[in-house]
Amino acid sequence: MQNDKIILLVGLMGSGKTSVGKRLAKKLGLPFVDGDQEIEKAAGLPLVDVLKCFGEEEYRAGEERVMKRLLQGEPCVLASGGGSFVPQQTRELARRYAITVWLKADLDILYHRTSGRKHRPFIEGNDQHLKNKLEKYIREEYPYYSEADIVVETREEMVDRTVERVIEAIRNFDGRNEDENAADIAHAL
């Protein structure tokens, strides 16, 4: 398995990027980086306050700057923020520096995992508002996530099982060119 690239986990809030990412990083012997925490560090504020103080447009601009820095960094498992894979620049950098894994979840799983969570900046309101918001994000953002190298459906299962499925998908990923495959074969001999 390649440890020379960033493993970028993308998906909507509640898809499991942080919980899967932490365990995946440990199994792969890589550092874990949480994109949302890096935004908070850069801003010096919790995400909810960044959004309230600066508005969504500046929040997204800051998120894009942080992702640019992180994607050009050292190999790690990087859990991206919910909408951070949407900007074209981020997707282009990810193609160059990362193996992207979309943790794809259906509406019911996302709702179950995000309902009642106050620390998520984009989902304030009642239960129906949350479902409507998640449906909107699915419609708007899933086309961008579909550009990921690998898709792993997240289910109601133990996190370690999802991690195993992600590792298996990365091992089976054939996104490398023939020269790299030939070099790997020559190195193995």
Secondary structure per residue as TSV (DSSP state, phi and psi in degrees):
chain	resnum	aa	ss	phi	psi
A	1	M	-	360.0	140.3
A	2	Q	-	-71.5	128.6
A	3	N	-	-116.4	15.8
A	4	D	S	-100.5	2.4
A	5	K	S	-123.7	159.8
A	6	I	E	-76.3	139.1
A	7	I	E	-98.4	107.5
A	8	L	E	-99.5	116.9
A	9	L	E	-93.5	125.1
A	10	V	E	-123.8	158.4
A	11	G	-	150.8	171.7
A	12	L	S	-72.2	163.0
A	13	M	T	-57.1	135.6
A	14	G	T	91.8	-2.6
A	15	S	S	-78.4	-14.8
A	16	G	S	107.4	14.9
A	17	K	H	-58.9	-43.5
A	18	T	H	-74.3	-49.2
A	19	S	H	-66.0	-42.2
A	20	V	H	-68.7	-42.9
A	21	G	H	-59.3	-43.3
A	22	K	H	-61.5	-45.2
A	23	R	H	-73.9	-35.6
A	24	L	H	-62.7	-45.9
A	25	A	H	-58.7	-43.7
A	26	K	H	-62.3	-44.2
A	27	K	H	-66.5	-32.6
A	28	L	H	-90.5	-5.6
A	29	G	T	69.6	33.2
A	30	L	-	-116.9	155.8
A	31	P	-	-69.1	152.4
A	32	F	E	-105.0	133.3
A	33	V	E	-126.7	128.6
A	34	D	E	-100.7	115.9
A	35	G	H	-58.1	-40.0
A	36	D	H	-63.8	-41.1
A	37	Q	H	-65.4	-34.9
A	38	E	H	-67.8	-34.4
A	39	I	H	-65.8	-43.6
A	40	E	H	-60.8	-42.8
A	41	K	H	-61.4	-46.1
A	42	A	H	-63.2	-38.0
A	43	A	H	-87.1	-22.4
A	44	G	T	73.5	21.4
A	45	L	S	-144.0	154.6
A	46	P	-	-63.6	154.2
A	47	L	H	-53.9	-43.3
A	48	V	H	-58.9	-41.4
A	49	D	H	-72.4	-35.1
A	50	V	H	-59.2	-46.1
A	51	L	H	-64.2	-45.1
A	52	K	H	-66.0	-40.5
A	53	C	H	-76.7	-37.5
A	54	F	H	-112.5	-14.7
A	55	G	H	86.1	164.7
A	56	E	H	-66.3	-38.3
A	57	E	H	-62.0	-47.3
A	58	E	H	-70.3	-34.8
A	59	Y	H	-57.1	-49.7
A	60	R	H	-66.0	-36.2
A	61	A	H	-64.7	-42.3
A	62	G	H	-65.2	-40.6
A	63	E	H	-60.2	-42.0
A	64	E	H	-65.0	-39.9
A	65	R	H	-64.1	-42.3
A	66	V	H	-65.0	-43.8
A	67	M	H	-63.6	-38.0
A	68	K	H	-59.6	-45.5
A	69	R	H	-64.5	-46.3
A	70	L	H	-66.2	-40.6
A	71	L	H	-69.3	-18.1
A	72	Q	T	-99.5	11.6
A	73	G	S	-92.5	-163.4
A	74	E	S	-72.7	156.2
A	75	P	S	-55.5	137.0
A	76	C	-	-165.4	176.2
A	77	V	E	-100.5	118.9
A	78	L	E	-113.9	116.5
A	79	A	E	-90.8	112.7
A	80	S	-	-80.9	159.9
A	81	G	-	-69.9	160.3
A	82	G	T	-48.1	-50.9
A	83	G	T	-101.8	9.2
A	84	S	T	-72.9	-12.7
A	85	F	T	-90.2	-3.0
A	86	V	-	-71.4	-44.2
A	87	P	S	-62.0	137.8
A	88	Q	H	-55.0	-43.8
A	89	Q	H	-58.9	-41.3
A	90	T	H	-65.2	-43.2
A	91	R	H	-65.1	-38.3
A	92	E	H	-65.5	-43.8
A	93	L	H	-63.3	-39.1
A	94	A	H	-63.2	-41.1
A	95	R	H	-60.4	-34.2
A	96	R	H	-81.6	-40.6
A	97	Y	H	-112.3	-3.5
A	98	A	E	-140.9	162.3
A	99	I	E	-102.2	119.0
A	100	T	E	-97.0	133.5
A	101	V	E	-122.0	115.5
A	102	W	E	-87.3	114.3
A	103	L	E	-86.0	97.4
A	104	K	E	-93.0	126.7
A	105	A	-	-129.3	150.0
A	106	D	-	-83.6	171.7
A	107	L	H	-57.3	-44.3
A	108	D	H	-62.5	-41.8
A	109	I	H	-66.6	-45.5
A	110	L	H	-60.2	-43.6
A	111	Y	H	-62.1	-48.1
A	112	H	H	-58.3	-41.1
A	113	R	H	-79.6	-21.2
A	114	T	H	-106.3	-18.4
A	115	S	T	-59.7	129.1
A	116	G	T	82.5	1.5
A	117	R	-	-88.7	116.4
A	118	K	T	-86.9	-16.6
A	119	H	T	-84.0	-0.9
A	120	R	-	-91.1	117.1
A	121	P	T	-70.6	-18.9
A	122	F	T	-105.1	8.6
A	123	I	-	-131.2	42.0
A	124	E	-	-75.4	149.9
A	125	G	S	125.4	-175.0
A	126	N	-	-79.0	178.9
A	127	D	H	-60.3	-43.2
A	128	Q	H	-66.8	-37.7
A	129	H	H	-61.1	-43.2
A	130	L	H	-60.6	-47.6
A	131	K	H	-60.9	-43.8
A	132	N	H	-61.6	-42.4
A	133	K	H	-63.7	-45.4
A	134	L	H	-63.5	-41.4
A	135	E	H	-60.8	-40.3
A	136	K	H	-62.7	-45.6
A	137	Y	H	-63.1	-38.7
A	138	I	H	-60.9	-48.5
A	139	R	H	-60.4	-45.6
A	140	E	H	-80.5	-36.2
A	141	E	H	-103.6	-24.3
A	142	Y	H	-58.9	-34.7
A	143	P	H	-59.9	-34.5
A	144	Y	H	-71.9	-44.3
A	145	Y	H	-62.3	-27.7
A	146	S	T	-64.8	-12.3
A	147	E	T	-81.0	-3.2
A	148	A	S	-63.8	154.6
A	149	D	S	-65.6	-36.9
A	150	I	E	-134.0	141.7
A	151	V	E	-119.6	127.7
A	152	V	E	-125.6	119.0
A	153	E	E	-71.5	127.7
A	154	T	-	-92.4	141.6
A	155	R	-	-129.6	176.8
A	156	E	S	-81.0	87.6
A	157	E	S	-149.3	170.4
A	158	M	-	-62.6	141.8
A	159	V	H	-57.9	-39.1
A	160	D	H	-61.0	-32.3
A	161	R	H	-68.6	-40.5
A	162	T	H	-63.6	-41.4
A	163	V	H	-59.5	-43.6
A	164	E	H	-60.1	-41.2
A	165	R	H	-68.2	-34.8
A	166	V	H	-66.6	-45.2
A	167	I	H	-60.4	-43.7
A	168	E	H	-61.6	-42.2
A	169	A	H	-64.9	-39.6
A	170	I	H	-65.9	-42.4
A	171	R	H	-61.0	-36.3
A	172	N	H	-85.1	-7.0
A	173	F	-	-65.4	127.1
A	174	D	-	-114.3	48.0
A	175	G	-	-88.3	0.8
A	176	R	S	-87.3	156.3
A	177	N	-	-82.8	171.1
A	178	E	H	-64.2	-33.7
A	179	D	H	-61.7	-41.6
A	180	E	H	-66.4	-41.9
A	181	N	H	-62.8	-42.6
A	182	A	H	-62.8	-41.5
A	183	A	H	-63.2	-39.8
A	184	D	H	-63.5	-41.3
A	185	I	H	-65.9	-45.4
A	186	A	H	-61.2	-40.2
A	187	H	H	-66.1	-36.0
A	188	A	H	-70.3	-25.9
A	189	L	-	-77.7	360.0
